[in-house]
Amino acid sequence: MSTAVKLQEVRIKDIEVTSDSITAHLVDGRVVSVPLAWSWRLSEATPKHRAHFEIIGDGQGVHWPEIDEDISAEGKLYGIPAKKPRKVSK
């Protein structure tokens, strides 16, 4: 017996960023939350900048224009924390 499974595309309906978490409300009803530290840009941003975002690509991602941060829906669901770039010593 074979079973066909249709994977539903992960899409973000809304997002919330608090002082310690990033929470995505998905179109299919799931809610996914990760620590704010997973995005060093968001963790270093002001609350005002965290609150100004655009859902892009019909929910495939979120963009924060003032801090040039992008998070994809799939990355949010399956991803790993963003690594902060190393500072080069002179």
N, C-alpha and C positions, 0 to 999 in steps of 0.2 A: 504494500500500500504506500502510495506517495502522497505527501501533503505539500501543497504549494503555500508558501508564506509570502504575503505581500508586505514588505516593510514600508511603513509610513514615513514619509519625509518629516524630519524634525524641524518644527518652525516655532519661533518665539512670538507670543502674543503681547507680552508686556514684560518689563524688567524692573527690578527694584535694587538699589544699591544703598546699603546702610553702612554704619561705621565699622561693621565687621563681616558683612556677607554680600554676595551677589546672588539674587534670586530671580530665576527666569520662570515665567508662567508660559507654558507651551500651549499651542493651539489644541492639542489633543487632551488637555486637562491636567497633564502632569505638571508638577512644580519641582524644579531642580535648584538646589542652593549649594554654593561653594564658598569657602572663606574669601574675604576681600583680598587677602594677601596673595591669592592666585593671580591677581592682576596688579603688578607693581605700579602701573600708571594710574589705575583707579585708586589704589590705596594711598598714593601720594597726592591725589587731586583733592580739590576743595569739594565740600558737599554741593555747592552750586554747580560745579563742573560735572560731578557725578550724576546730578539730576537732569542734565541736558544731554539727551541721547536721541538717536534716530534708529528706528527699526528699519533695516534695509533688506532688499531682495525678497519681498513678500514673507519676511520673518526668518530668512536664513541667517541673519546676523544682526548685530547691534553696533552702531558707531557713535563714539563720543567725539565730536569735532574739536572741542577746545584742547583735548589732550591727545588727539590722534590715536585713539584706542579702538580696536575692532575685536569683537568676540563673535565667533560663529556659533550657531545653534548646535551643530554636531560637536564642535570643540568644547562647548559648555557641558554637553551631556557625556561625552566620552574622553575629553581632553585631560591634560595635565597642566599644572601651574606654569604661567609664563616666567621665563628666566630673565632676571634683570641683567642688562649688559654690564660687562666688566669695565671698570674705569682703568684707563691706561695710565701708568705712572710715567712721569717725565723726568 
